[in-house]
């Protein structure tokens, strides 16, 4: 088909040239006509060749090579002063952790070398994923940390410039750490403060603590307390503290308890010396085989980070401990997994609340059912963030 087209184009070109010269002056010698034909054919041939070359398809471009890319994105410390290293695969394919080795220097001196797989317990880090590795390295005091990851020879990544991170970290000094662990109520619905020692040294007997209690943002009690027993290190025991002037909790009460050690050497961390909880006290009187439903909602004014989990407590107390009751929940979502409890007084349950539940202010419904043929009286106690 292409040959036919070329022949047709040659004939037309030759005819055009011949007509031109005939128009210019009549007859032309046969030799001159042959030269003109060759000239016309050459013009046509080179023009056609140029068109064919121009219309040729471009060569395919090479496909980009997809690679992993390890980056150290953060350095931090656990409450026990262990160094944590956060790494992220910012590349486009998974990264084999078996090919990486983490080296940690403290103030310029090499202090540890660990394989990524041994620290993480996994062999692969997916693309765009992060993992935080806890090292055996303990820091006390202020130091410059230099963390660097070397990949095995032959393992390629997009960039090696982000494989190192330097940061100054300060580990807490060795000592006791007083923590406001929990809040509770006595049988008469009076406040009890629960302390523990999260430090690595026992808190001696006789230490003086300043205590301040606010209820609904109003100060109701402030006093000094002398620790009457040794608080074992590493949260080995609980210490129950009752205010000298009783603090009764009724209705809906937002309670804030703050602890102030009189000597700074008696507490290495002050940020965990405050605890805020909201109590909801619902009295009830339920007839034989009866049931009462309690509804409430709440939201925390404190900012909650994604994935952060608070806890809610529910407790039913009533007179006549031999009479069984049943405590159950009626709610969609995470609360549907809360078990139904039945038995003698008191009935207690504690469960986690994801941050999204706190922010939404979801409606909760709790049912208290009387399982016997006589009336019971008591209280439903809710404690939430």
RANORKA-V606647 format. One line per field, one symbol per residue. phi: phi as a letter, one per 20 degrees, with the letter a starting at -180 (. if undefined). psi: psi as a letter, one per 20 degrees, with the letter a starting at -180 (. if undefined). burial: b if it has 16 or more other ideal C-beta (glycine too) atoms within 10 Angstrom, else e. Layout:
# RANORKA-V606647
phi->???
psi->???
burial->???
This chain:
# RANORKA-V606647
phi->.fffffffffffffffffffffffanecffffffffffffffffffffffffffefffffffffeecfbecedacbcfgemffdcddceeedcgdfffedcedcddlndfdaccfffffemcecdffmdcbddeeffddcnebedcdbddeffnedbfbdfeecbdbeccefffrfbfceeacbcffemdfcdddbdefdcgeffnfedecccdclmdfdabbecefebfeffllfbdcecdgfdgdedcldcedcdcdcffcffebecefdeccdbddcddfbbdfglebcdddabbbefffdfgnfcecddcbdcbfmfeefccdbccaengffeffedbqefedcbcbfcfgfffffmfedcddddeedebfccaceddccg
psi->hhhghggghggggggggghghhhhkcqqqhghggghgggghgggghghhhggghjpqqppqqpqppqroppoiqpaqrhjjpppppqpnjaiqqpoiijqppppqokippiqpqqhhhhhjqhporqjqqqpporippppapqppoppppqqpioqrgqihjjqpqqpqoqqqpaqnppnhrqrqrhjlqppppqrojajpqpqqiqpppppppoljppiqprqpppirpoqrkkhrqppppqhppoqpqcopopppppophphijoipiikjpppqpqoooqqoprpkrqpppqrrrqpipppqpiqprqqppppqrqmiioqrpprqnqrbhiiipqpqqarpqpqqpqqoqhhhghhlqpqppppppjrkqqqqbqpoppr.
burial->eeeeeeeeebeebbeebeeeeeeeeeeeeeeeeeebeeebeeebeeeeeeeeeeeeeeeeeeeeeeebbbbbeebebeeebebbbbbbbbbeeebbbebbbbebbbeeeebeebebbebbeeeebeeeeebebebebebeeebebbbbbebeeeeebbeeebbebeeebebbeebbbbbbbbbbbeeebebebbbbbbbeeebeeebebebebbbeeeebbeeebebeebbbbeeeeebebebeeebebeeebebbbbbbbeeeebbbbeeebebbbbbbbbebebeeeeeeeeeeebebeeebeeeeebebbbbbbbeeeebbbbbbbeeeeebeebeeeeeebbbebeeebbbebbeeebebebebbbeeeeebebbbbbbbb
